[in-house]
């Protein structure tokens, strides 16, 4: 994706005139990353505006035991960890390339701040975008603290299926664990539990939804299956 096209998809930039987007694009530099290569670490100083041009960037936190929780997977046209861009603080989470050949555009914070001073609508749109992200994080926090792994995995499978009866699990169990806030072995055991419930069958990395109603009830109500 070209720089201007990617910038035009960022929620707090998309209403800017093309001339301003071109100015922001010209102020940035591109960085190419391999899968697993660190983009920023938690508590690093802000680099500036970071926008994904190709590939994907995973934003995550590690707990004291080294367990990883994925907060988001940013696709082309998405900004990455934009909070310190506006509040001046350090990064609240780490970010790394989720795919080989990931490219990002980095616009230094001081230059972006100068452009924002000239175009105050950026701040208004940024407030809206950050509010939306906050709501998503609140939903994620609720899921992590109030629902069992069985509930979270059932909901994950429903999302991953996208309505299809058969689909492939793209990530390894360790990656799925990171997204739903658990560990690999628990994911494996819970997949077995869902299989025993009659909701799914699993062959390698291919999942077939045998009874979507059962899977939905588990996702909605936990272990209540009738």
ZIRAVEN-V390779 format. One record per residue. RES is the residue in one small letter. PHI is phi as a letter, one per 20 degrees, with the letter a starting at -180 (NA if undefined). OMEGA is omega in degrees with one decimal (* if undefined). NEAR is the number of other ideal C-beta (glycine too) atoms within 12 Angstrom. Layout:
res=RES phi=PHI omega=OMEGA near=NEAR
res=RES phi=PHI omega=OMEGA near=NEAR
This chain:
res=x phi=NA omega=179.1 near=24
res=x phi=f omega=-175.4 near=19
res=x phi=g omega=-176.1 near=33
res=x phi=f omega=179.8 near=27
res=x phi=f omega=179.6 near=22
res=x phi=f omega=179.9 near=34
res=x phi=f omega=-178.7 near=40
res=x phi=f omega=178.7 near=25
res=x phi=e omega=179.7 near=27
res=x phi=f omega=-173.4 near=38
res=x phi=g omega=-176.3 near=25
res=x phi=e omega=177.5 near=36
res=x phi=c omega=-167.9 near=42
res=x phi=f omega=179.8 near=27
res=x phi=e omega=179.7 near=21
res=x phi=f omega=176.0 near=29
res=x phi=f omega=-179.5 near=19
res=x phi=g omega=-179.4 near=17
res=x phi=f omega=179.1 near=14
res=x phi=f omega=176.9 near=25
res=x phi=f omega=178.7 near=31
res=x phi=f omega=178.8 near=20
res=x phi=f omega=178.6 near=24
res=x phi=f omega=179.8 near=38
res=x phi=g omega=-177.8 near=32
res=x phi=f omega=-177.3 near=18
res=x phi=e omega=-174.9 near=27
res=x phi=e omega=173.2 near=32
res=x phi=c omega=-178.3 near=21
res=x phi=e omega=176.1 near=23
res=x phi=c omega=179.5 near=29
res=x phi=d omega=-174.2 near=21
res=x phi=c omega=171.7 near=30
res=x phi=e omega=178.8 near=17
res=x phi=g omega=179.7 near=19
res=x phi=n omega=-179.6 near=20
res=x phi=f omega=-176.0 near=24
res=x phi=f omega=174.6 near=23
res=x phi=e omega=174.2 near=37
res=x phi=b omega=175.2 near=34
res=x phi=d omega=174.3 near=21
res=x phi=g omega=179.9 near=25
res=x phi=n omega=172.1 near=16
res=x phi=f omega=172.6 near=20
res=x phi=f omega=-176.6 near=17
res=x phi=f omega=175.8 near=28
res=x phi=f omega=-175.4 near=31
res=x phi=p omega=176.6 near=35
res=x phi=f omega=177.5 near=42
res=x phi=d omega=-179.6 near=41
res=x phi=c omega=179.6 near=48
res=x phi=f omega=177.8 near=43
res=x phi=e omega=177.3 near=37
res=x phi=b omega=-177.1 near=29
res=x phi=m omega=-179.4 near=32
res=x phi=b omega=178.4 near=33
res=x phi=c omega=178.0 near=42
res=x phi=e omega=175.8 near=37
res=x phi=d omega=-172.2 near=41
res=x phi=b omega=173.6 near=36
res=x phi=c omega=174.5 near=28
res=x phi=d omega=176.3 near=19
res=x phi=e omega=-174.7 near=16
res=x phi=f omega=179.0 near=6
res=x phi=e omega=-179.2 near=8
res=x phi=n omega=178.8 near=11
res=x phi=f omega=-174.0 near=20
res=x phi=e omega=173.7 near=27
res=x phi=c omega=179.0 near=31
res=x phi=f omega=179.5 near=33
res=x phi=e omega=-179.4 near=32
res=x phi=a omega=174.7 near=30
res=x phi=c omega=-172.4 near=26
res=x phi=e omega=-178.1 near=36
res=x phi=e omega=177.5 near=25
res=x phi=g omega=-177.6 near=30
res=x phi=n omega=178.2 near=28
res=x phi=d omega=173.7 near=37
res=x phi=e omega=-175.8 near=44
res=x phi=d omega=173.4 near=48
res=x phi=l omega=-173.9 near=42
res=x phi=e omega=-176.4 near=43
res=x phi=g omega=-178.5 near=30
res=x phi=f omega=175.9 near=29
res=x phi=f omega=-176.3 near=39
res=x phi=d omega=-177.3 near=26
res=x phi=e omega=176.4 near=18
res=x phi=m omega=-179.7 near=14
res=x phi=e omega=177.7 near=17
res=x phi=e omega=-179.9 near=20
res=x phi=f omega=-179.7 near=31
res=x phi=e omega=-178.6 near=27
res=x phi=b omega=177.2 near=33
res=x phi=e omega=177.8 near=30
res=x phi=b omega=179.4 near=41
res=x phi=b omega=178.6 near=32
res=x phi=f omega=178.3 near=32
res=x phi=e omega=179.9 near=36
res=x phi=b omega=172.9 near=26
res=x phi=f omega=177.8 near=15
res=x phi=m omega=177.3 near=19
res=x phi=f omega=178.4 near=36
res=x phi=c omega=176.7 near=30
res=x phi=c omega=173.2 near=42
res=x phi=d omega=179.6 near=42
res=x phi=d omega=176.3 near=34
res=x phi=d omega=-177.5 near=38
res=x phi=g omega=-173.6 near=21
res=x phi=g omega=-177.9 near=27
res=x phi=f omega=177.8 near=18
res=x phi=f omega=179.2 near=23
res=x phi=f omega=177.9 near=38
res=x phi=f omega=178.2 near=26
res=x phi=f omega=178.9 near=19
res=x phi=f omega=179.7 near=34
res=x phi=f omega=177.3 near=30
res=x phi=f omega=179.1 near=13
res=x phi=f omega=-175.9 near=18
res=x phi=c omega=-174.8 near=24
res=x phi=f omega=178.2 near=15
res=x phi=f omega=176.9 near=20
res=x phi=f omega=-178.3 near=35
res=x phi=f omega=179.7 near=23
res=x phi=f omega=179.9 near=19
res=x phi=f omega=179.3 near=24
res=x phi=f omega=178.7 near=31
res=x phi=f omega=178.4 near=20
res=x phi=f omega=-178.7 near=18
res=x phi=f omega=179.5 near=27
res=x phi=f omega=177.5 near=24
res=x phi=f omega=178.1 near=17
res=x phi=f omega=179.5 near=18
res=x phi=f omega=178.8 near=29
res=x phi=f omega=178.4 near=18
res=x phi=f omega=178.9 near=14
res=x phi=f omega=179.2 near=17
res=x phi=f omega=177.5 near=23
res=x phi=f omega=177.4 near=15
res=x phi=f omega=178.8 near=18
res=x phi=f omega=179.6 near=27
res=x phi=f omega=178.2 near=17
res=x phi=f omega=-179.5 near=16
res=x phi=f omega=-177.4 near=26
res=x phi=f omega=-172.0 near=26
res=x phi=e omega=-172.0 near=14
res=x phi=d omega=-176.6 near=14
res=x phi=c omega=179.5 near=26
res=x phi=f omega=176.4 near=25
res=x phi=f omega=178.8 near=32
res=x phi=g omega=177.7 near=33
res=x phi=f omega=-176.5 near=33
res=x phi=f omega=179.8 near=34
res=x phi=f omega=177.0 near=41
res=x phi=f omega=178.8 near=42
res=x phi=f omega=177.9 near=33
res=x phi=f omega=-179.2 near=38
res=x phi=f omega=177.3 near=42
res=x phi=f omega=177.9 near=28
res=x phi=f omega=-176.9 near=22
res=x phi=f omega=-177.8 near=28
res=x phi=f omega=-178.4 near=27
res=x phi=l omega=177.8 near=14
res=x phi=n omega=-178.7 near=13
res=x phi=e omega=177.5 near=16
res=x phi=f omega=180.0 near=17
res=x phi=c omega=-178.9 near=22
res=x phi=b omega=-178.6 near=22
res=x phi=d omega=173.9 near=17
res=x phi=f omega=-174.0 near=29
res=x phi=f omega=-177.9 near=21
res=x phi=e omega=172.7 near=23
res=x phi=f omega=-179.4 near=15
res=x phi=g omega=177.9 near=26
res=x phi=f omega=178.6 near=20
res=x phi=f omega=177.1 near=28
res=x phi=f omega=178.4 near=33
res=x phi=g omega=179.6 near=30
res=x phi=f omega=-177.0 near=35
res=x phi=f omega=-177.5 near=36
res=x phi=d omega=172.5 near=37
res=x phi=m omega=176.5 near=32
res=x phi=b omega=179.7 near=33
res=x phi=c omega=-171.9 near=23
res=x phi=g omega=-175.8 near=22
res=x phi=f omega=179.5 near=15
res=x phi=f omega=176.0 near=24
res=x phi=f omega=-179.7 near=32
res=x phi=g omega=-179.2 near=22
res=x phi=f omega=-177.5 near=19
res=x phi=f omega=172.9 near=34
res=x phi=g omega=177.0 near=35
res=x phi=f omega=178.8 near=19
res=x phi=f omega=179.0 near=25
res=x phi=f omega=175.8 near=38
res=x phi=f omega=179.8 near=25
res=x phi=f omega=179.7 near=18
res=x phi=f omega=-177.5 near=29
res=x phi=n omega=-177.9 near=20
res=x phi=f omega=-175.3 near=33
res=x phi=b omega=163.0 near=36
res=x phi=c omega=-177.8 near=22
res=x phi=c omega=175.5 near=27
res=x phi=c omega=-173.9 near=14
res=x phi=m omega=177.3 near=12
res=x phi=d omega=-179.7 near=18
res=x phi=e omega=-179.6 near=19
res=x phi=d omega=173.3 near=32
res=x phi=d omega=177.7 near=25
res=x phi=e omega=-178.9 near=31
res=x phi=e omega=-179.1 near=21
res=x phi=b omega=-177.0 near=21
res=x phi=f omega=179.5 near=24
res=x phi=f omega=178.0 near=19
res=x phi=f omega=180.0 near=26
res=x phi=f omega=178.9 near=36
res=x phi=f omega=180.0 near=23
res=x phi=f omega=177.2 near=24
res=x phi=f omega=179.8 near=36
res=x phi=f omega=-176.0 near=35
res=x phi=e omega=-170.6 near=19
res=x phi=c omega=178.0 near=19
res=x phi=n omega=-173.0 near=19
res=x phi=e omega=-178.2 near=21
res=x phi=f omega=178.7 near=16
res=x phi=c omega=179.7 near=23
res=x phi=c omega=* near=11
